[in-house]
Amino acid sequence: LRMSETLRMMLSANRNFRVALDGPPEVQQLARAANDLAQQRDELLDDVDAQIARAKASVEEEKNRLAALMSELAQAVVVCNLDGRILLYNNRARLQFKALAQGPTSVAGGALIGLGRSIFSILEKSQVTHALEVISQRLANGKSAMSNFITTTRGGHLLRVQMVPVQAAAAAEGEERAITGYVLTVENITRSIEQEARRDADQRRD
């Protein structure tokens, strides 16, 4: 009964607890076997914890490298998961959406860019979903995985968006790598479109 109580403690409250080697030789042998199993369990759990820690460190290192690379880009870049939650964005994206939020035709969603927030407060969900479908079809057909679309913000700005998928590192043989998220490059083309319209108007007058 004492051994049973001790084993239950080892399984729940205190995994470092061990069975006392009391009683007849046969009971002591059983206690040693239980302690050996507990020690093996602890070593396996420690190994799993160490692997998880290494994996987290590796992911964090990759994330830092990606963030450093993105910070050097002149384009606004936003990384999202499949649910549209923002995982990473560079300073250019922050400044661009801040400008949209503060401009004369401000965009309420522009102020919402931030880690963990939804990209759908800025971009139309239907367009993002359609772009993902296009990418999935292109991947299935062995083509380059990229999609482009132009969207209009609530304030009337035109944004050109390019999407590329983030895929799982590995897949079973013969299977496609799963899409786990996407990277967006966003360009505000409102001014260039307006300039082209003015040039066309001037040429027609001439």
C-alpha positions as CSV (number, residue, x, y, z in Angstrom):
1,L,0.0,0.0,0.0
2,R,2.8,2.4,0.8
3,M,4.5,1.6,-2.5
4,S,1.3,2.2,-4.3
5,E,0.9,5.6,-2.6
6,T,4.5,6.5,-3.5
7,L,4.1,5.5,-7.1
8,R,1.0,7.7,-7.4
9,M,3.0,10.6,-6.0
10,M,5.8,10.0,-8.5
11,L,3.2,10.1,-11.3
12,S,1.6,13.3,-10.2
13,A,2.8,15.7,-7.5
14,N,6.5,14.8,-7.3
15,R,8.3,13.0,-10.1
16,N,11.6,12.9,-8.1
17,F,10.0,10.9,-5.3
18,R,11.3,7.3,-5.0
19,V,9.9,4.1,-3.5
20,A,11.6,3.2,-0.2
21,L,13.5,-0.2,-0.2
22,D,11.6,-1.7,2.7
23,G,10.0,-5.1,3.4
24,P,10.9,-8.6,2.2
25,P,13.5,-9.1,-0.5
26,E,10.8,-9.6,-3.2
27,V,9.2,-6.3,-2.3
28,Q,12.5,-4.6,-2.4
29,Q,13.2,-6.0,-5.9
30,L,9.9,-4.6,-7.0
31,A,10.7,-1.3,-5.4
32,R,14.1,-1.2,-7.3
33,A,12.4,-2.0,-10.6
34,A,9.8,0.8,-10.0
35,N,12.6,3.2,-9.2
36,D,14.6,2.2,-12.3
37,L,11.5,2.8,-14.4
38,A,11.0,6.2,-12.7
39,Q,14.6,7.1,-13.4
40,Q,14.3,6.1,-17.1
41,R,11.1,8.1,-17.3
42,D,12.8,11.2,-15.9
43,E,15.7,10.9,-18.3
44,L,13.3,10.6,-21.2
45,L,11.3,13.6,-20.0
46,D,14.5,15.6,-19.6
47,D,15.6,14.7,-23.1
48,V,12.3,15.8,-24.5
49,D,12.5,19.1,-22.6
50,A,16.1,19.6,-23.9
51,Q,14.9,18.9,-27.5
52,I,12.0,21.3,-27.1
53,A,14.4,24.0,-25.8
54,R,16.8,23.5,-28.7
55,A,13.9,23.6,-31.2
56,K,12.6,26.9,-29.6
57,A,16.1,28.4,-29.7
58,S,16.5,27.4,-33.3
59,V,13.1,28.9,-34.2
60,E,13.9,32.1,-32.4
61,E,17.3,32.3,-34.1
62,E,15.6,31.8,-37.5
63,K,13.0,34.4,-36.6
64,N,15.8,36.9,-35.6
65,R,17.6,36.3,-38.9
66,L,14.4,36.8,-40.8
67,A,13.7,40.0,-38.9
68,A,17.2,41.3,-39.6
69,L,16.8,40.5,-43.3
70,M,13.4,42.1,-43.5
71,S,14.6,45.3,-41.7
72,E,17.0,45.9,-44.7
73,L,14.2,45.6,-47.3
74,A,12.8,48.8,-48.8
75,Q,9.4,47.1,-49.2
76,A,6.8,46.7,-46.5
77,V,6.8,43.0,-45.5
78,V,4.3,41.3,-43.2
79,V,4.4,37.6,-42.2
80,C,1.1,35.9,-41.2
81,N,-0.1,32.5,-40.2
82,L,-3.0,30.8,-42.0
83,D,-5.5,32.5,-39.6
84,G,-4.2,35.9,-40.7
85,R,-2.5,36.7,-37.4
86,I,0.6,38.9,-37.9
87,L,3.7,37.1,-36.8
88,L,6.3,39.5,-38.0
89,Y,6.6,42.8,-39.9
90,N,9.4,45.2,-40.8
91,N,9.7,48.9,-40.0
92,R,8.8,49.9,-43.5
93,A,5.4,48.1,-43.0
94,R,4.9,49.9,-39.7
95,L,5.6,53.3,-41.2
96,Q,3.5,52.6,-44.2
97,F,0.4,51.6,-42.3
98,K,1.0,54.3,-39.7
99,A,0.9,56.9,-42.6
100,L,-2.3,55.4,-43.9
101,A,-3.8,55.7,-40.4
102,Q,-2.8,59.3,-39.9
103,G,-3.4,60.6,-43.4
104,P,-6.3,62.9,-44.5
105,T,-8.2,59.8,-45.6
106,S,-7.2,57.7,-42.7
107,V,-7.6,54.0,-42.5
108,A,-8.9,52.7,-39.2
109,G,-7.3,49.3,-39.9
110,G,-3.9,50.8,-40.6
111,A,-3.4,51.6,-36.9
112,L,-4.1,48.0,-36.0
113,I,-0.8,46.5,-37.4
114,G,0.9,44.7,-34.6
115,L,2.1,41.2,-33.5
116,G,-0.9,38.9,-33.0
117,R,-3.3,41.2,-34.7
118,S,-5.3,40.3,-37.8
119,I,-4.2,41.3,-41.3
120,F,-7.8,41.3,-42.2
121,S,-8.3,44.6,-40.4
122,I,-6.1,46.0,-43.3
123,L,-6.7,43.7,-46.2
124,E,-9.9,42.1,-47.5
125,K,-10.2,38.6,-46.2
126,S,-11.8,37.4,-49.4
127,Q,-8.9,38.6,-51.5
128,V,-6.3,37.0,-49.2
129,T,-8.2,33.7,-49.2
130,H,-8.5,33.8,-53.0
131,A,-4.7,34.4,-53.3
132,L,-4.0,31.4,-51.0
133,E,-6.3,29.3,-53.3
134,V,-4.4,30.4,-56.3
135,I,-1.1,29.6,-54.7
136,S,-2.3,26.1,-53.7
137,Q,-3.4,25.4,-57.3
138,R,0.0,26.6,-58.6
139,L,1.8,24.4,-56.2
140,A,-0.3,21.4,-57.2
141,N,0.5,22.1,-60.8
142,G,4.2,22.4,-60.1
143,K,4.3,26.2,-60.8
144,S,6.0,29.0,-58.9
145,A,4.1,29.7,-55.7
146,M,3.2,33.4,-55.9
147,S,0.0,35.5,-56.2
148,N,-0.6,39.2,-56.7
149,F,-3.6,41.3,-56.2
150,I,-4.6,45.0,-55.8
151,T,-6.9,46.1,-53.0
152,T,-8.5,49.3,-52.0
153,T,-8.4,50.5,-48.3
154,R,-11.3,52.1,-46.5
155,G,-9.6,55.5,-47.1
156,G,-9.4,54.9,-50.9
157,H,-5.7,54.0,-51.1
158,L,-4.6,51.4,-53.6
159,L,-2.3,48.7,-52.3
160,R,-0.4,46.3,-54.5
161,V,0.1,43.0,-52.6
162,Q,2.3,40.1,-53.5
163,M,1.9,36.8,-51.5
164,V,4.3,33.9,-51.2
165,P,3.6,30.9,-49.0
166,V,5.4,29.7,-45.9
167,Q,5.6,25.9,-46.2
168,A,6.3,23.2,-43.6
169,A,10.0,22.2,-43.5
170,A,9.3,18.6,-44.5
171,A,6.5,16.3,-45.8
172,A,6.0,12.6,-46.3
173,E,7.3,11.1,-49.5
174,G,5.0,11.9,-52.4
175,E,3.1,14.5,-50.4
176,E,3.1,18.3,-50.9
177,R,4.5,20.4,-48.1
178,A,1.7,22.0,-46.1
179,I,1.2,25.8,-46.2
180,T,1.6,27.1,-42.7
181,G,1.4,30.8,-43.4
182,Y,2.3,33.5,-45.9
183,V,4.6,36.5,-46.5
184,L,3.1,39.7,-47.9
185,T,4.9,42.5,-49.6
186,V,2.7,45.6,-49.7
187,E,3.1,48.7,-51.8
188,N,1.0,51.8,-51.7
189,I,0.5,52.6,-55.4
190,T,-2.1,55.4,-55.0
191,R,0.3,58.2,-55.8
192,S,1.8,56.5,-58.9
193,I,-1.7,55.7,-60.2
194,E,-2.7,59.4,-59.7
195,Q,0.5,60.6,-61.4
196,E,-0.2,58.3,-64.4
197,A,-3.8,59.6,-64.6
198,R,-2.6,63.2,-64.6
199,R,0.0,62.4,-67.3
200,D,-2.7,60.7,-69.4
201,A,-5.0,63.7,-68.9
202,D,-2.2,66.2,-69.9
203,Q,-1.4,64.2,-73.0
204,R,-5.0,64.1,-74.1
205,R,-5.2,67.9,-73.6
206,D,-2.0,68.4,-75.7
